[in-house]
Amino acid sequence: MNGSRAAKVVGSTLTLVAVGLLTACSSVPPPTPEETAKYRLGAVQGKCEELVKDRLKSPGSARFSGENTTGDADHGWTTIGGVDSQNSFGALMRMDFRCTATYDAPTDMIDVTVASVDQRN
């Protein structure tokens, strides 16, 4: 039984090495500027949702709607939208949120912050 377990590990290792060599040998073109912009926009929106969830009493109940992210790497991004989530008593609350994001080119990092999460009237 021990021998078959070792064979599986060696087989997996050889498979990973083979996949790595094939990947290294393939020529994948770099993303276009449009693809990069779309990726960054999605990253901003995804991180904004994550940060908004961190502020909710019941993040698992969060349902986002009406999200809109505008901007670009040169001028920063703004994400606005709504989120429905349960409060401490289990009642569903509707809130509006706003996040801002900036891009640091030297580090290729995007910094996202929550500007506001306010209950709708």
N, C-alpha and C positions, 0 to 999 in steps of 0.2 A: 504494500500500500504506500509506503514511503517513496518507493521508486517512481510510481505513477505521478505522485504529487510533484516531485522534482521535475519530471518530464513536462508537466503542464507549465511550470514556471519558466523553464528553458524555452519551451515553445512560444509562450507569450512574449518573452524577451526577444526572441528571434523575429517574431512578427512585428514588434515595435521598431526594431532596428531596420527591418525591411521597409516598413511604412515611412520611417524617417528618411531613409535614403531616397525613396521614390519622391517624397515631398521636396527634399533638397535639390533633386535633379530636375524637377519640373519648373518651368518658367511661368510664374504667375505674374501678370502685369500689375503694377501698383494701382491702387484705386484712383478713379478720376476725381477731380475736385468736387463734382456733384455728389459722388458716392461718399466722399469724406464729409461733406456738409450734411448730408442726410444722416450719416452715422452719428455725427456730433449732436445733431438736433434730437435724435432718439435717445442718446446718452443723457442729455440735459433733462429731457422729459422723464426718463426712467429714474434718474437720481432725485429729481424733484418729488416724484411720487413716494420714493423710499423715505425721504426726509419728512414729508408731510405725514406719512404713516407713523413715524416716530413720535409725533406730537399728539396722536389720537389716543383716547382711552381704550379703544378696541380696534387696533390696526387690522386685525383679521377680518373685520366686518366692512372694511373700506371699499367703496365702489366709486371709482372716478368717472367723471363725465365732463363733456364740453371742454376738454383740454385743448389749449392752443399755445404753441411755442413759436415765437418769432425772434428774428435776429440772426446774427452770424458771428463767426470767430473774431472779426475785426471790431465789432461794436457791442458784443455781449448778447445774451439771450434773455427773454422774459417768458415765463410759462404762467398762464392763468388757467383756472378751471374750477370745478366743483367736486366735492367729495361728500358722500353720505356715509356716516359711520355711527355706531351705537355709542351712547354716553355711558356713564357709570351705572345708570338705572336700566339700561337696555333699550332705551328709546332711541329711535333713529334721528340723527341730527344732520342737517344739511349745512355745509360750510363752503365758503369760497377760499381759494388759496392763490398765492402769487409767489413765484420763485424767480430769482435772478441768477445769472451765471456769467462768468468771465473765462476767457481762454488765455493761458500763459504759453506762448509759442516756444520759448526756450526749453520748457519742461514737457511740452505737449500735454498739459493737464488742464482740465476744466474744473473750476470751483463753482459749486452750486450752493446757494443759500436760500432758505425760506424767508421771504420778506413778510408774509402775513398768512394767517389761517384764521378767518373770522366767520362766526355763525351768521347765517342769513336771517334776515328779519321776516 
